[in-house]
Amino acid sequence: MNTHFDEVEDEDFWTIESFVQENFRELPRPEFEQPQFNPEEYDRVEIDSRRLFGNQDPWDFQPSEQDLLDIESAFQQGPTRSSVWQNDGRSSPWDKCAWYQPVHFFGPDWGIYIKETCVFRSAVRYASFVPRHLQATRTSRDWFNILSMAALFVYYLHEHYHHRVESLGFRLHVVTGQPLYVIYKNNVYGVLKRNLHAYPGPYINGWDPDEQIEEALANANSYLQLGSQTYKNRLFPDVVKIVKKALKSEFPYDPPGYRQASRYLTYERFRAGQNLLQARVLAGNLVNTPAKEWKCAPGMTKSFYGNRSKFWAVVDKTGRCRFPMI
């Protein structure tokens, strides 16, 4: 079975930016709260993904003494998870650590944004899942580097799925002549996002935020794609197994919508969920019966950019970036 359903690159992607400029020149930001980079609060650095994917050895993230102590402490502590989600009227944990700025709304500032500090925190959490019999097979520095790379890929794969949904929107626009992605983002995704902030209700239209299937599939995409050869080659099978175990343990404690990832952790279930999402993007409404004909169009969510998409590290002001930079 071909599992590489996110690594397709279209050399004509930049014609899409031109398409947006011609058709959405006056398009406002989405009506819901869209995470976005704040240059007054942080700096951004474009990540050189070729150095992440192209080298044989893991990237050296130059861990500090404290980083290494944190790895050793995680080994001793054993499996942990990040804090259980609680609605506090703010963004979800995912939005605080990584987000996707769509071309439709952000033009040249589009891309995947990932906070460096979150990557290193996730690496330490993954270290708590390393079995005792494997802990001595690498140095603490090597564990920090390989788990940081894994964490970076996890965030990347989640956000890259949002790019794939936008790629679907472009294809539907060409076919129908309608900005269906914009309609979907405001009328479906955005409503469910606002309902997440209103958890446990009352909800707009009565829509349960657990219906936020795009976020569930984005989580599941991280889990599934880590098992593809592309990532196994960079992370090694034992590391992939450790990180997938950590992700699977975390999903049930994620925010509504995101936590439904557990329903889509096989390729068959993932494709069924994706058919439902595609139907919702086309309808611009919360339809719940996926059309069977989506099986005849399996390439609708292929990304215009694979792992060379615009990929930004978000770092503290005047902070030192430890990711490979362009």
C-alpha positions as a Markdown table, in Angstrom:
| # | Residue | x | y | z |
|---|---|---|---|---|
| 1 | Met | 0.0 | 0.0 | 0.0 |
| 2 | Asn | 1.3 | 3.4 | -0.9 |
| 3 | Thr | 1.4 | 5.4 | 2.4 |
| 4 | His | 3.2 | 8.5 | 1.1 |
| 5 | Phe | 0.1 | 10.6 | 0.6 |
| 6 | Asp | 1.6 | 13.9 | 1.7 |
| 7 | Glu | 4.9 | 14.1 | -0.1 |
| 8 | Val | 3.8 | 15.3 | -3.5 |
| 9 | Glu | 5.2 | 18.6 | -4.7 |
| 10 | Asp | 3.9 | 20.7 | -7.5 |
| 11 | Glu | 6.6 | 22.8 | -9.2 |
| 12 | Asp | 3.9 | 25.3 | -10.2 |
| 13 | Phe | 2.9 | 26.2 | -6.6 |
| 14 | Trp | 3.9 | 29.8 | -7.1 |
| 15 | Thr | 1.2 | 30.2 | -9.7 |
| 16 | Ile | -1.2 | 29.5 | -6.7 |
| 17 | Glu | 0.1 | 32.6 | -5.0 |
| 18 | Ser | -0.6 | 34.6 | -8.2 |
| 19 | Phe | -4.0 | 33.0 | -8.3 |
| 20 | Val | -4.7 | 34.2 | -4.7 |
| 21 | Gln | -3.4 | 37.7 | -5.5 |
| 22 | Glu | -5.7 | 38.0 | -8.5 |
| 23 | Asn | -8.8 | 36.5 | -6.8 |
| 24 | Phe | -8.5 | 37.5 | -3.2 |
| 25 | Arg | -6.7 | 40.8 | -3.2 |
| 26 | Glu | -9.0 | 42.4 | -0.7 |
| 27 | Leu | -9.7 | 39.2 | 1.3 |
| 28 | Pro | -9.9 | 40.0 | 5.0 |
| 29 | Arg | -8.5 | 37.7 | 7.7 |
| 30 | Pro | -10.8 | 34.9 | 8.6 |
| 31 | Glu | -13.7 | 35.8 | 10.9 |
| 32 | Phe | -12.6 | 33.4 | 13.6 |
| 33 | Glu | -9.5 | 33.7 | 15.7 |
| 34 | Gln | -6.6 | 32.5 | 13.4 |
| 35 | Pro | -3.3 | 32.0 | 15.1 |
| 36 | Gln | -0.6 | 34.1 | 13.4 |
| 37 | Phe | 2.9 | 35.2 | 13.9 |
| 38 | Asn | 3.4 | 38.4 | 16.0 |
| 39 | Pro | 6.7 | 40.1 | 14.9 |
| 40 | Glu | 6.5 | 42.4 | 18.0 |
| 41 | Glu | 6.6 | 39.4 | 20.3 |
| 42 | Tyr | 8.9 | 36.9 | 18.5 |
| 43 | Asp | 11.4 | 36.6 | 15.7 |
| 44 | Arg | 11.0 | 34.0 | 12.9 |
| 45 | Val | 13.7 | 32.1 | 10.9 |
| 46 | Glu | 13.1 | 30.1 | 7.8 |
| 47 | Ile | 14.0 | 26.5 | 8.4 |
| 48 | Asp | 16.2 | 24.7 | 5.9 |
| 49 | Ser | 14.2 | 21.4 | 5.6 |
| 50 | Arg | 16.7 | 20.0 | 3.1 |
| 51 | Arg | 19.2 | 19.8 | 5.9 |
| 52 | Leu | 16.7 | 18.0 | 8.1 |
| 53 | Phe | 15.7 | 15.5 | 5.5 |
| 54 | Gly | 18.9 | 15.2 | 3.4 |
| 55 | Asn | 21.5 | 14.4 | 6.0 |
| 56 | Gln | 22.2 | 10.9 | 7.2 |
| 57 | Asp | 22.7 | 11.8 | 10.8 |
| 58 | Pro | 20.2 | 13.7 | 13.0 |
| 59 | Trp | 20.6 | 17.5 | 13.2 |
| 60 | Asp | 22.6 | 18.6 | 16.3 |
| 61 | Phe | 20.3 | 20.9 | 18.2 |
| 62 | Gln | 23.2 | 21.9 | 20.6 |
| 63 | Pro | 21.5 | 20.9 | 23.8 |
| 64 | Ser | 22.4 | 22.8 | 27.0 |
| 65 | Glu | 23.4 | 21.1 | 30.2 |
| 66 | Gln | 19.9 | 21.7 | 31.4 |
| 67 | Asp | 18.5 | 19.9 | 28.3 |
| 68 | Leu | 20.6 | 16.9 | 29.1 |
| 69 | Leu | 19.6 | 16.9 | 32.7 |
| 70 | Asp | 16.0 | 17.1 | 31.6 |
| 71 | Ile | 16.5 | 14.0 | 29.4 |
| 72 | Glu | 18.0 | 12.0 | 32.3 |
| 73 | Ser | 15.2 | 13.1 | 34.6 |
| 74 | Ala | 12.6 | 12.0 | 32.0 |
| 75 | Phe | 14.3 | 8.6 | 31.8 |
| 76 | Gln | 13.9 | 8.2 | 35.6 |
| 77 | Gln | 10.4 | 9.5 | 35.7 |
| 78 | Gly | 8.8 | 7.3 | 33.2 |
| 79 | Pro | 5.9 | 7.9 | 30.8 |
| 80 | Thr | 4.2 | 11.3 | 31.2 |
| 81 | Arg | 1.9 | 13.4 | 29.2 |
| 82 | Ser | 1.5 | 17.2 | 28.8 |
| 83 | Ser | -1.1 | 18.9 | 30.9 |
| 84 | Val | -4.7 | 17.7 | 30.5 |
| 85 | Trp | -6.5 | 20.2 | 28.4 |
| 86 | Gln | -8.8 | 22.6 | 30.2 |
| 87 | Asn | -10.9 | 25.3 | 28.5 |
| 88 | Asp | -9.7 | 28.7 | 29.8 |
| 89 | Gly | -11.0 | 30.8 | 27.0 |
| 90 | Arg | -7.6 | 30.9 | 25.2 |
| 91 | Ser | -6.2 | 29.0 | 22.2 |
| 92 | Ser | -5.7 | 25.3 | 22.3 |
| 93 | Pro | -2.2 | 24.0 | 23.2 |
| 94 | Trp | -1.6 | 23.2 | 19.5 |
| 95 | Asp | -2.3 | 26.8 | 18.5 |
| 96 | Lys | 0.2 | 28.0 | 21.1 |
| 97 | Cys | 3.1 | 25.8 | 19.7 |
| 98 | Ala | 2.5 | 25.5 | 16.0 |
| 99 | Trp | 0.0 | 26.8 | 13.4 |
| 100 | Tyr | -0.5 | 27.1 | 9.7 |
| 101 | Gln | -1.1 | 30.5 | 8.0 |
| 102 | Pro | -3.0 | 29.8 | 4.8 |
| 103 | Val | -2.0 | 31.5 | 1.5 |
| 104 | His | -5.6 | 32.6 | 1.1 |
| 105 | Phe | -5.4 | 34.9 | 4.1 |
| 106 | Phe | -1.7 | 35.7 | 4.6 |
| 107 | Gly | -0.2 | 35.9 | 1.1 |
| 108 | Pro | 3.6 | 35.9 | 1.2 |
| 109 | Asp | 3.5 | 35.3 | 5.0 |
| 110 | Trp | 1.9 | 31.9 | 4.5 |
| 111 | Gly | 3.5 | 28.8 | 5.9 |
| 112 | Ile | 4.0 | 26.5 | 8.9 |
| 113 | Tyr | 5.1 | 28.2 | 12.1 |
| 114 | Ile | 6.6 | 26.1 | 15.0 |
| 115 | Lys | 7.9 | 27.5 | 18.3 |
| 116 | Glu | 11.4 | 26.2 | 19.1 |
| 117 | Thr | 10.8 | 26.0 | 22.8 |
| 118 | Cys | 7.8 | 23.6 | 22.3 |
| 119 | Val | 9.9 | 21.3 | 20.2 |
| 120 | Phe | 12.4 | 20.8 | 23.0 |
| 121 | Arg | 9.7 | 20.4 | 25.6 |
| 122 | Ser | 8.1 | 17.7 | 23.5 |
| 123 | Ala | 11.5 | 16.0 | 23.1 |
| 124 | Val | 11.8 | 15.7 | 26.9 |
| 125 | Arg | 8.3 | 14.3 | 27.2 |
| 126 | Tyr | 9.0 | 11.7 | 24.5 |
| 127 | Ala | 12.2 | 10.7 | 26.5 |
| 128 | Ser | 9.9 | 9.6 | 29.3 |
| 129 | Phe | 8.6 | 6.9 | 27.0 |
| 130 | Val | 12.1 | 5.5 | 26.2 |
| 131 | Pro | 12.2 | 1.9 | 27.7 |
| 132 | Arg | 14.9 | 1.3 | 30.2 |
| 133 | His | 16.6 | -1.3 | 28.1 |
| 134 | Leu | 17.1 | 1.3 | 25.3 |
| 135 | Gln | 18.2 | 4.3 | 27.4 |
| 136 | Ala | 21.8 | 3.3 | 27.4 |
| 137 | Thr | 21.9 | 2.6 | 23.6 |
| 138 | Arg | 22.5 | 6.4 | 22.9 |
| 139 | Thr | 24.0 | 9.2 | 24.8 |
| 140 | Ser | 21.7 | 11.8 | 26.4 |
| 141 | Arg | 22.9 | 14.2 | 23.7 |
| 142 | Asp | 22.0 | 11.8 | 20.9 |
| 143 | Trp | 18.6 | 11.1 | 22.5 |
| 144 | Phe | 17.9 | 14.9 | 22.8 |
| 145 | Asn | 18.8 | 15.4 | 19.1 |
| 146 | Ile | 16.8 | 12.5 | 17.7 |
| 147 | Leu | 13.8 | 13.2 | 19.9 |
| 148 | Ser | 13.9 | 16.9 | 19.0 |
| 149 | Met | 13.9 | 16.0 | 15.4 |
| 150 | Ala | 10.9 | 13.7 | 15.9 |
| 151 | Ala | 9.1 | 16.5 | 17.8 |
| 152 | Leu | 9.8 | 18.9 | 14.9 |
| 153 | Phe | 8.4 | 16.4 | 12.4 |
| 154 | Val | 5.3 | 15.8 | 14.6 |
| 155 | Tyr | 4.4 | 19.5 | 14.6 |
| 156 | Tyr | 5.3 | 19.8 | 10.9 |
| 157 | Leu | 3.1 | 16.9 | 9.9 |
| 158 | His | 0.1 | 18.2 | 11.8 |
| 159 | Glu | 0.4 | 21.7 | 10.3 |
| 160 | His | 1.2 | 20.3 | 6.8 |
| 161 | Tyr | -2.1 | 18.6 | 6.8 |
| 162 | His | -3.8 | 22.0 | 7.1 |
| 163 | His | -1.8 | 22.9 | 3.9 |
| 164 | Arg | -3.2 | 19.8 | 2.2 |
| 165 | Val | -6.8 | 21.0 | 3.1 |
| 166 | Glu | -6.0 | 24.4 | 1.6 |
| 167 | Ser | -4.6 | 22.6 | -1.5 |
| 168 | Leu | -8.0 | 20.8 | -1.8 |
| 169 | Gly | -9.7 | 24.3 | -1.6 |
| 170 | Phe | -7.6 | 25.6 | -4.5 |
| 171 | Arg | -8.6 | 22.6 | -6.7 |
| 172 | Leu | -12.3 | 23.0 | -5.8 |
| 173 | His | -12.1 | 26.7 | -6.6 |
| 174 | Val | -10.8 | 25.9 | -10.1 |
| 175 | Val | -13.5 | 23.4 | -10.8 |
| 176 | Thr | -16.5 | 25.3 | -9.2 |
| 177 | Gly | -15.4 | 28.9 | -9.6 |
| 178 | Gln | -16.3 | 29.4 | -5.9 |
| 179 | Pro | -14.0 | 30.2 | -3.0 |
| 180 | Leu | -15.1 | 27.1 | -1.1 |
| 181 | Tyr | -12.1 | 27.0 | 1.1 |
| 182 | Val | -12.8 | 30.5 | 2.5 |
| 183 | Ile | -16.5 | 29.6 | 2.9 |
| 184 | Tyr | -15.6 | 26.4 | 4.8 |
| 185 | Lys | -13.0 | 28.1 | 7.0 |
| 186 | Asn | -15.5 | 30.7 | 8.1 |
| 187 | Asn | -18.8 | 28.7 | 8.2 |
| 188 | Val | -17.6 | 25.3 | 9.4 |
| 189 | Tyr | -14.0 | 25.3 | 10.8 |
| 190 | Gly | -14.4 | 28.8 | 12.3 |
| 191 | Val | -17.7 | 28.0 | 13.9 |
| 192 | Leu | -16.3 | 24.9 | 15.5 |
| 193 | Lys | -13.3 | 26.8 | 16.6 |
| 194 | Arg | -15.4 | 29.4 | 18.4 |
| 195 | Asn | -17.4 | 26.6 | 19.9 |
| 196 | Leu | -14.2 | 25.1 | 21.3 |
| 197 | His | -13.6 | 28.3 | 23.1 |
| 198 | Ala | -17.1 | 28.2 | 24.4 |
| 199 | Tyr | -16.7 | 24.6 | 25.7 |
| 200 | Pro | -18.9 | 23.1 | 27.2 |
| 201 | Gly | -21.5 | 25.4 | 25.5 |
| 202 | Pro | -23.8 | 26.9 | 24.6 |
| 203 | Tyr | -22.7 | 26.4 | 21.0 |
| 204 | Ile | -23.3 | 28.2 | 17.8 |
| 205 | Asn | -25.7 | 26.2 | 15.7 |
| 206 | Gly | -25.6 | 23.6 | 18.4 |
| 207 | Trp | -22.4 | 22.2 | 16.8 |
| 208 | Asp | -20.2 | 20.1 | 19.1 |
| 209 | Pro | -16.6 | 21.1 | 18.8 |
| 210 | Asp | -15.7 | 17.4 | 18.8 |
| 211 | Glu | -16.9 | 17.6 | 15.1 |
| 212 | Gln | -13.7 | 19.5 | 14.3 |
| 213 | Ile | -12.5 | 16.7 | 12.1 |
| 214 | Glu | -9.7 | 18.7 | 10.4 |
| 215 | Glu | -7.8 | 18.9 | 13.6 |
| 216 | Ala | -8.4 | 15.2 | 14.4 |
| 217 | Leu | -7.1 | 14.2 | 11.0 |
| 218 | Ala | -4.1 | 16.6 | 11.4 |
| 219 | Asn | -3.2 | 14.8 | 14.6 |
| 220 | Ala | -3.7 | 11.4 | 12.9 |
| 221 | Asn | -1.6 | 12.5 | 10.0 |
| 222 | Ser | 1.4 | 13.0 | 12.3 |
| 223 | Tyr | 0.9 | 9.6 | 13.8 |
| 224 | Leu | 0.5 | 7.7 | 10.5 |
| 225 | Gln | 3.2 | 9.6 | 8.5 |
| 226 | Leu | 5.8 | 9.0 | 11.2 |
| 227 | Gly | 5.6 | 5.3 | 10.1 |
| 228 | Ser | 6.3 | 6.1 | 6.5 |
| 229 | Gln | 9.7 | 5.3 | 5.1 |
| 230 | Thr | 10.6 | 9.0 | 4.8 |
| 231 | Tyr | 10.5 | 9.5 | 8.6 |
| 232 | Lys | 11.7 | 6.0 | 9.6 |
| 233 | Asn | 14.9 | 6.7 | 7.6 |
| 234 | Arg | 15.6 | 9.9 | 9.5 |
| 235 | Leu | 14.4 | 8.8 | 13.0 |
| 236 | Phe | 15.1 | 5.0 | 13.1 |
| 237 | Pro | 12.3 | 2.5 | 13.8 |
| 238 | Asp | 12.8 | 2.3 | 17.6 |
| 239 | Val | 12.4 | 6.1 | 17.9 |
| 240 | Val | 9.3 | 6.1 | 15.7 |
| 241 | Lys | 7.8 | 3.4 | 17.9 |
| 242 | Ile | 8.5 | 5.5 | 21.1 |
| 243 | Val | 7.1 | 8.7 | 19.7 |
| 244 | Lys | 3.9 | 7.0 | 18.3 |
| 245 | Lys | 3.3 | 5.5 | 21.7 |
| 246 | Ala | 3.6 | 8.9 | 23.3 |
| 247 | Leu | 1.3 | 10.5 | 20.7 |
| 248 | Lys | -1.3 | 7.7 | 21.1 |
| 249 | Ser | -1.3 | 8.2 | 24.9 |
| 250 | Glu | -1.8 | 12.0 | 24.5 |
| 251 | Phe | -4.6 | 12.2 | 22.0 |
| 252 | Pro | -7.5 | 11.4 | 24.4 |
| 253 | Tyr | -6.4 | 14.3 | 26.5 |
| 254 | Asp | -6.3 | 16.9 | 23.7 |
| 255 | Pro | -9.0 | 19.5 | 23.2 |
| 256 | Pro | -12.3 | 18.6 | 21.6 |
| 257 | Gly | -11.9 | 17.7 | 18.0 |
| 258 | Tyr | -8.2 | 17.2 | 18.3 |
| 259 | Arg | -8.9 | 14.3 | 20.7 |
| 260 | Gln | -10.9 | 12.4 | 18.1 |
| 261 | Ala | -7.6 | 11.5 | 16.3 |
| 262 | Ser | -7.8 | 8.1 | 18.0 |
| 263 | Arg | -10.6 | 7.3 | 15.6 |
| 264 | Tyr | -8.4 | 7.7 | 12.6 |
| 265 | Leu | -5.2 | 5.8 | 13.3 |
| 266 | Thr | -5.4 | 3.3 | 10.5 |
| 267 | Tyr | -5.1 | 4.3 | 6.8 |
| 268 | Glu | -8.6 | 2.9 | 6.1 |
| 269 | Arg | -10.2 | 5.0 | 8.9 |
| 270 | Phe | -8.1 | 8.0 | 8.0 |
| 271 | Arg | -9.3 | 7.9 | 4.4 |
| 272 | Ala | -12.9 | 7.6 | 5.5 |
| 273 | Gly | -12.5 | 10.6 | 7.8 |
| 274 | Gln | -10.9 | 12.5 | 4.9 |
| 275 | Asn | -13.8 | 11.8 | 2.6 |
| 276 | Leu | -16.1 | 13.3 | 5.3 |
| 277 | Leu | -13.9 | 16.4 | 5.5 |
| 278 | Gln | -13.8 | 16.8 | 1.8 |
| 279 | Ala | -17.6 | 16.7 | 1.7 |
| 280 | Arg | -17.7 | 19.4 | 4.3 |
| 281 | Val | -15.3 | 21.7 | 2.4 |
| 282 | Leu | -17.4 | 21.2 | -0.8 |
| 283 | Ala | -20.7 | 21.8 | 1.0 |
| 284 | Gly | -19.5 | 24.6 | 3.3 |
| 285 | Asn | -21.6 | 23.0 | 6.0 |
| 286 | Leu | -21.4 | 20.3 | 8.7 |
| 287 | Val | -22.6 | 17.4 | 6.5 |
| 288 | Asn | -22.1 | 14.1 | 8.2 |
| 289 | Thr | -22.6 | 11.6 | 5.3 |
| 290 | Pro | -19.4 | 11.4 | 3.2 |
| 291 | Ala | -20.0 | 10.9 | -0.5 |
| 292 | Lys | -18.7 | 7.6 | -1.8 |
| 293 | Glu | -17.6 | 9.3 | -5.0 |
| 294 | Trp | -14.6 | 10.8 | -3.2 |
| 295 | Lys | -13.0 | 7.4 | -3.6 |
| 296 | Cys | -12.7 | 8.3 | -7.3 |
| 297 | Ala | -10.7 | 11.4 | -6.6 |
| 298 | Pro | -7.9 | 10.2 | -4.2 |
| 299 | Gly | -5.5 | 13.0 | -5.1 |
| 300 | Met | -7.6 | 16.0 | -4.1 |
| 301 | Thr | -5.7 | 16.7 | -0.9 |
| 302 | Lys | -2.2 | 16.2 | -2.3 |
| 303 | Ser | -0.1 | 19.1 | -1.2 |
| 304 | Phe | 1.2 | 21.7 | -3.5 |
| 305 | Tyr | 4.4 | 21.6 | -1.4 |
| 306 | Gly | 5.8 | 18.6 | 0.4 |
| 307 | Asn | 8.6 | 18.8 | 2.9 |
| 308 | Arg | 10.0 | 21.9 | 1.2 |
| 309 | Ser | 7.1 | 24.1 | 2.1 |
| 310 | Lys | 7.7 | 27.4 | 3.8 |
| 311 | Phe | 8.7 | 26.3 | 7.3 |
| 312 | Trp | 9.3 | 28.9 | 10.0 |
| 313 | Ala | 10.9 | 28.6 | 13.4 |
| 314 | Val | 9.5 | 31.0 | 16.0 |
| 315 | Val | 12.0 | 32.1 | 18.6 |
| 316 | Asp | 12.2 | 34.6 | 21.4 |
| 317 | Lys | 13.3 | 38.1 | 20.5 |
| 318 | Thr | 17.0 | 38.2 | 20.0 |
| 319 | Gly | 17.0 | 34.4 | 20.8 |
| 320 | Arg | 19.4 | 32.0 | 19.2 |
| 321 | Cys | 17.8 | 29.6 | 16.8 |
| 322 | Arg | 19.0 | 26.0 | 17.1 |
| 323 | Phe | 17.2 | 24.7 | 14.0 |
| 324 | Pro | 18.9 | 24.5 | 10.6 |
| 325 | Met | 18.4 | 27.9 | 8.9 |
| 326 | Ile | 18.2 | 29.1 | 5.3 |
